[in-house]
Every structure is written in C-alpha cells, then in structure tokens.
C-alpha cells in the first residue's frame, strides 16, 4: 500500500491534489490560472455556468480568470466596453467574419491587408456565399461606391500591411453609420497607444497581440474589442470554433503589456530616425512612413494617430533581386516575418509574408517587387541606421 501523508491520503493521490494557496493580501503580479477546468460546488452550478456568457470559472474554452483580466485590460486600452482574447490574430479575424456575416452578405474591404486576411476574404468567404469587393483604402468614397443593399461590413487596416497606407476612420465610419454597416478595423500596426479606432466611430477593433501588445516575440495571440452585444455574439462563435486563448499566453501578454507605453515611445522615435536616414540613401527610391511629411497622407496620420508607429516600408530602385539581397545582408536587423517585437525585423513581402498572393493581388495591394518592410525595434537607433546603410551600400 502506498505511503500515506499527513492528510491520510496515498502518495499518488497527494501528487494530484495540492493544497490551495492562502494569502492575506492580493498579489501584485497577475496570477496565472493554468488550468483547463474548474471545481464547482454542485451540478446546478455547472448547469448555470454552461448557460452563461463568459463564465469566469467553468472551463477555459469558455473563460479563465487570467484571460478575463487580459480582455478587460485591452478593452480599457482601446476605450471599448468588452474585449475577447483568441489563440491567434487570425482566430480573431476569422471569428469576427464568421460570427457577423451570413450567406448572401457583402463586404467592402481595403485592398491592402495582411495576407491571411486577404485569403480568407477572397477565397474562403466566397465558398460560404459571401461576396467581397476590394477598394483603394485611401479613398473613403470608394467604400461608398462599392456598397450595395447586401453590404454588411467595411473591413480595413490602417496603416496597411505592408504599404503603410491610411484610411480616414471618421469618414468611413460616418458613411457606415448612414448605411447601417459594421466597421471592423485591424489596429495591429498602430497599437492602442498610437490609435484608437473606436473613438473615431469604428464598431470592432482587432489586434494580433503577438505583435506590439505582447512585444517580445515569444507568444501568439489575438484580441478584439467591441460593444457588449457584439462581444457576446462573438464569444459564442469563439467558444464553438475553439479559438480560445491559452492562460499562459494571456499571462505572457499581460506581462508584456506593462511596458507597452515605454516600448511604443521608443518604436515611434526609432522608426522616425530610421525613415529619415533611409530617405538620404541613393539606393532607396522612396520611403513610406506616416510620420514623414513626404507621406501622401501625413496630415491624416497627424490627425487620427497620436504616434506614427514602428513600421517603415521602403523601396529599392534596383528591384526584386536587390531587395532580396538587402534583407539577407543586414546583421543586427533580423531576417524574419512578424513584427512589433523589441528586436528589429526585416522582410521582403513579395517573397515572404505576401508570397501566397498572386501577381494580380500584389498589384492590387500596391506591393512592388522592390518593396521592403521593416519593423523597427527598440535598439539604439544609430546602430540600426549603420546596419541598414552597410546593407544598402552592398547593392
């Protein structure tokens, strides 16, 4: 017989059942509730939780205290009533689209979007009987011209990925109100530190929290913020589809969030310094950064953003081969997809993040062969500029 401890229970039993923590004061750091399920008092409580929206302590696919704290924090940062966390940014996007659209509906979307979003809109929704038209995201009237009786959603990113184009959020949201259309905005590139789409009239704001919100390139997740009724509708869809966040991921994201404001200040200032330096190099034909007066929508960026972000796009005049050589020649700036981390990353969209797109889709999105996307980190800006200059000098 197994040795019994002070509780009188066997060793194997005691390895499974641990004493609960008793603390006189609440912890400073957010606790991690790394559990899939929760103990309840009776069967009636289980039935009650199963019928509730976002029960805190029932089953982690439904909800979890650590995840709930993250949802509340992000909702507060975006200035919205309710937040939802997801296993990835694409889980947030797909749940929003599948939860708010039905066969026969129509979507007007900006033409420059994250590759996964473009594919989902252009290919997968079509299979479900949902039609999508892509328009110039810089032209608010283009959304009006494309709208029709069946239109239920305007979907956009601002700034766009990877072309750094902007959409006038107030103008498009006002138009949507007149038409009774839901406005969904992917705010990943800006972060809630630099831009709050809900304040401008948007209905749903989405983030890949893998990027700036987490900020350390060590976790994957997504979130959205919206009104209570829409959040409850999307919570049901999320629970059904299974794209819920893991508690440890939520804990890591909460940990990263503590330095979001400090990180974004450095991302903003570093990106401006890098963009200005790139403008002066002869191998660069153009630099696209909302903070530069040369950006065609600089005035709009200054009006609807409180900071210009850490993403810079630039084009080398020698074309695709030179762009690919450049991204392979940096030493401090790392060649990798993704963005928004403390370390600087560089990529060639045409052959990396946006490679799944057809030539027609790349052209529609405004992605030329020589375009490079740079996620500027929080390193010393002089070191970043020196590294980019030595890589450009090799062309």
Buried (B, 14 or more C-beta within 10 A) or exposed (E): EEEEEEEEEEEEEBEEEEEEEEEEEEEEEBBBBEBEEBEBEEEEBBEEBEEEBBBBBBBBBBBBBBBBBBBEBBBEBBEBBBBBBBBBBBBBBBBBBBBBBEEEBBBBBBBBBBBBBBBBBBEEBEEEEBBBBBBBBBBBEBBBEBBEEEBBBBBBBBBBBBBBBBBBBBBBBBBBEEBEBBBBBBBBBBBBBBBBBBBBBBBBBBBBBBBBBBBBBEBBBBBBBBBEEBBBBBBBBBBEBEBBBBBEBBBBBBBBBEBBEEBBEBBBBBBBBBBBBBBEBEBBEBBBBBBBEEBEBBEBBBEBBEBBBBBBBBBBEBEBEBBBBBBEBBEBBBBBBBBBBBBBBBBBBBEBBBEEBEEEBBEBBBBBBBBBBBBBBBBEBEEBBBBBBEBBEEB
